[in-house]
Amino acid sequence: MDKSKVIGEQIRYLRQQAGLTQAQLAQGIITQAQISNIEKGRVLPLSTTLYELANKLGVDVNYFYEQAYNIRPDYISEVKFQIRKAIRERDYEEVERIIVAEENNPAFKVAHNRQFLLWHLGIIEYYNKGDFKKSLTTLQNALEMNTNLNKVNVKLQEIEILNSIAIIYNEVKQYTKSIQKYHQAFSKLDKLIDVRDPKIEIRLCYGLAKSYYKIDDFQQSISLCNRGIHLCINQEVLYLLGELYYQTAQNYEKHNDIKKAVKLYSKSKELFEIENKAVFIEIVKDKLNQMKKEQIFVF
């Protein structure tokens, strides 16, 4: 494949990723017709033109001269999937390994992809290195990045970063700040009309419920748990459903509504068994056994 063809395909890919039309990309640089010819590989843009296009697309101009690298959307998606999978499994060393391997990859020089890596770098700075301040600084920098995009998936990424900041505040017992960040995330989410992934809202409900529980606001915590549970049921997903039932049970236990707490703990155990979450199953078993030994509830 010749140079003009490769560069044209890369420009078209980045433009589509940025949600720009050919006319929008061309504005102030060249004509829409010239952009069309460049993307089709019919002409090779001047270096000055390429520089301006790269700047508008949020990449270094050298990106286009990485002839050996063929950008594949499926590859980028797979890298992101593996990072998120490692996060779910709390394998933070694997997250760091992937970030180190991909940080110089031209595809991750694109603004929103770079934001994704920076977001996860902030996470591992806390969980791998225990550096709370550096972690928050990195996450805040990721949140404030100018991606030049208005696409829903980019806005959702910003919400996810806020969620990560809130979780870390919760981890260091700064519950008020954690709650503030969760409310910022909900505020951003409420402004989005087209949200395809219910898991994001479920995640926010669960996290905020945990923070309210920590400050003994059990009614707010229960309300958020119920909101998350209804989302799971309505969307027919098991995601965090067991955890939401468990958190609700904790609230009722604190309220001394022991009968309801035991019912909900048992429900969470059933769900953890369906999902084969061995660690969580043992946690609930220990909780129920402890309650039985203390004769808090007659089984």
C-alpha positions in Angstrom: 0.0 0.0 0.0 1.5 3.4 -1.0 2.1 6.3 1.4 -0.9 8.4 0.2 -3.3 5.5 0.6 -2.1 4.8 4.2 -2.2 8.4 5.2 -5.6 8.9 3.6 -7.0 5.9 5.5 -5.6 7.1 8.8 -7.0 10.6 8.3 -10.5 9.2 7.5 -10.3 6.9 10.5 -9.3 9.7 12.9 -11.9 12.0 11.5 -14.6 9.5 12.0 -13.4 8.7 15.5 -13.6 12.5 16.3 -17.1 12.7 14.9 -16.1 15.3 12.3 -17.5 15.7 8.8 -15.0 16.2 6.0 -16.2 19.8 5.8 -15.5 20.3 9.5 -12.1 18.9 9.3 -11.3 20.9 6.2 -12.5 24.2 7.7 -9.7 26.8 7.8 -7.2 24.4 6.3 -8.2 23.2 2.8 -11.4 22.4 0.9 -13.8 19.6 1.6 -13.1 18.2 -1.9 -9.3 18.1 -1.1 -10.0 16.2 2.1 -12.1 13.8 0.1 -9.2 13.2 -2.3 -6.7 12.8 0.5 -8.8 10.2 2.3 -9.2 8.3 -1.0 -5.5 8.2 -1.4 -5.6 10.2 -4.6 -3.2 12.9 -3.4 -0.5 13.2 -0.7 -1.0 16.3 1.4 1.7 18.9 1.8 3.6 18.6 5.1 2.2 21.9 6.3 -1.3 20.7 5.5 -0.7 17.4 7.3 0.6 19.3 10.3 -2.6 21.3 10.6 -4.8 18.3 10.1 -2.8 16.4 12.7 -3.3 19.3 15.2 -7.0 19.4 14.5 -7.3 15.6 15.0 -5.3 15.7 18.2 -2.3 13.7 17.2 1.4 14.4 16.5 2.1 14.8 12.8 4.6 11.9 13.1 1.6 9.7 13.6 1.0 9.7 9.9 4.5 8.6 9.1 4.2 5.4 11.1 4.0 3.4 7.9 4.5 0.1 9.5 1.6 0.5 11.8 -1.9 -0.1 10.4 -4.6 1.3 12.7 -7.2 -1.2 13.4 -10.3 -0.2 15.5 -10.7 -3.8 16.6 -7.2 -3.8 18.0 -7.8 -0.6 20.0 -11.1 -2.0 21.3 -9.4 -5.2 22.3 -6.7 -3.3 24.3 -9.4 -1.3 26.1 -11.3 -4.5 26.8 -8.3 -6.2 28.3 -7.6 -3.1 30.5 -11.1 -3.0 31.8 -11.2 -6.8 32.3 -8.0 -6.5 34.4 -9.5 -3.6 36.4 -12.6 -5.8 37.2 -10.3 -8.6 38.3 -8.2 -6.1 40.4 -5.2 -7.2 38.4 -3.5 -3.8 38.5 -0.1 -5.1 37.6 -1.6 -6.3 34.3 -3.2 -2.9 33.7 0.2 -1.3 34.2 1.9 -3.8 31.8 -0.6 -3.0 29.1 -0.3 0.8 29.6 3.5 0.6 29.3 3.2 -1.5 26.2 0.7 0.8 24.5 1.7 4.3 25.6 3.9 4.9 22.5 1.4 3.3 20.2 0.4 6.0 17.6 -3.3 4.9 18.0 -3.2 5.9 21.6 -1.9 9.4 20.8 -5.5 10.2 19.6 -7.0 12.5 22.3 -9.8 10.3 23.6 -7.6 7.1 23.5 -4.9 9.0 25.3 -7.4 10.1 27.9 -8.4 6.4 28.4 -4.8 5.4 29.1 -4.3 8.4 31.4 -7.4 7.5 33.3 -6.2 4.0 34.0 -2.7 5.3 34.8 -4.3 7.3 37.6 -6.0 4.2 38.9 -2.8 2.1 39.1 -0.9 5.0 40.7 -3.2 4.5 43.7 -3.6 0.7 43.7 -0.1 -0.3 42.6 2.0 2.5 44.2 -0.3 3.8 46.9 0.3 7.4 45.8 -3.1 9.0 46.5 -2.1 12.6 45.6 -0.5 11.6 42.3 -3.4 9.4 41.4 -5.9 12.2 41.9 -3.8 14.6 39.9 -3.5 12.2 37.0 -7.2 11.4 37.1 -8.1 15.1 37.2 -5.8 15.8 34.3 -7.5 13.0 32.3 -10.9 14.5 33.2 -9.8 18.0 32.0 -8.3 16.8 28.7 -9.7 18.6 25.7 -10.7 15.7 23.4 -12.5 18.1 20.9 -15.4 15.6 20.8 -19.1 15.7 21.6 -19.7 12.0 21.2 -21.7 10.1 23.8 -19.0 7.5 24.4 -16.5 10.3 25.2 -18.9 11.9 27.6 -19.4 8.5 29.2 -15.7 8.1 29.6 -15.6 11.4 31.6 -18.3 10.0 33.8 -16.3 6.9 34.3 -13.2 9.0 35.3 -15.4 10.8 37.9 -16.5 7.4 39.2 -12.9 6.4 39.6 -12.1 9.6 41.5 -15.1 9.0 43.8 -14.0 5.4 44.5 -10.5 6.5 45.5 -11.9 9.2 47.8 -14.0 6.5 49.4 -10.9 4.2 49.7 -9.2 6.9 51.8 -12.3 7.6 53.9 -13.0 11.0 52.4 -16.6 10.2 52.1 -18.0 13.7 51.6 -15.7 14.3 48.6 -16.6 10.9 47.3 -20.3 11.8 47.4 -19.6 15.1 45.7 -17.8 13.4 42.8 -20.6 10.8 42.4 -23.2 13.6 42.2 -21.1 15.3 39.5 -21.1 12.1 37.6 -24.8 11.7 37.9 -25.3 15.3 36.8 -23.3 14.6 33.6 -25.2 11.3 33.1 -28.6 13.0 33.4 -27.6 15.4 30.6 -27.1 12.5 28.1 -30.1 11.5 26.1 -28.7 8.4 24.5 -27.0 6.1 27.0 -26.7 2.6 25.8 -24.9 1.0 28.7 -27.0 0.7 31.9 -23.9 -0.6 33.7 -22.5 2.9 34.1 -25.6 4.1 36.1 -25.7 0.8 38.1 -22.0 1.4 39.0 -22.7 4.9 40.1 -25.7 3.8 42.2 -23.7 1.1 43.9 -20.7 3.3 44.6 -22.7 6.3 46.0 -24.8 3.9 48.1 -21.5 2.6 49.7 -20.4 6.2 50.5 -23.7 7.1 52.0 -23.6 3.9 54.1 -20.1 5.0 55.4 -21.6 8.3 56.8 -24.6 6.4 58.3 -27.1 7.9 55.8 -28.8 4.5 55.5 -32.0 5.8 53.9 -30.1 7.4 51.0 -28.0 4.3 50.6 -31.1 2.1 50.5 -32.7 4.4 47.9 -29.7 4.2 45.6 -29.5 0.4 46.0 -33.1 0.1 45.1 -32.5 2.3 42.0 -29.6 0.1 41.0 -31.6 -3.1 41.6 -34.5 -1.8 39.5 -32.1 -1.0 36.7 -30.7 -4.5 36.8 -34.1 -6.1 36.7 -35.5 -3.8 34.0 -32.4 -4.2 31.8 -32.2 -8.0 32.6 -28.6 -7.8 33.7 -26.9 -9.4 36.7 -24.2 -6.8 36.8 -23.6 -5.8 40.5 -27.0 -7.1 41.4 -25.6 -9.4 44.2 -23.5 -6.5 45.5 -26.5 -4.2 45.6 -28.6 -6.7 47.5 -25.7 -7.2 49.9 -25.3 -3.4 50.4 -29.1 -3.1 51.0 -28.8 -5.9 53.6 -26.0 -4.0 55.4 -28.2 -0.9 55.7 -31.2 -2.9 57.1 -28.9 -4.6 59.6 -27.8 -1.2 60.8 -31.4 -0.3 61.1 -31.9 -3.4 63.2 -34.4 -4.7 60.7 -32.8 -8.1 61.0 -35.4 -10.2 59.3 -35.2 -8.1 56.1 -31.4 -8.0 56.4 -31.1 -11.8 56.5 -33.5 -12.1 53.5 -31.4 -9.8 51.5 -28.1 -11.4 52.5 -29.5 -14.7 51.4 -30.7 -13.2 48.1 -27.2 -11.8 47.5 -25.7 -15.2 48.2 -27.9 -16.8 45.6 -26.8 -14.3 43.0 -23.1 -14.8 43.9 -23.6 -18.5 43.5 -25.2 -18.0 40.0 -22.2 -15.8 39.0 -19.7 -18.2 40.7 -18.2 -15.4 42.8 -16.5 -17.6 45.4 -15.0 -14.8 47.5 -18.3 -13.1 47.8 -20.2 -16.3 48.7 -17.8 -16.9 51.6 -18.2 -13.3 52.8 -22.0 -13.7 52.9 -21.8 -17.1 54.5 -19.6 -15.7 57.3 -22.0 -12.8 57.8 -25.0 -15.1 58.1 -23.1 -17.5 60.4 -22.0 -14.6 62.6 -25.5 -13.4 62.9 -26.7 -16.9 63.8 -24.0 -17.3 66.5 -24.9 -14.0 68.0 -28.5 -15.1 68.0 -29.5 -11.9 66.3 -32.0 -13.8 64.2 -33.7 -17.2 64.6 -33.1 -19.1 61.4 
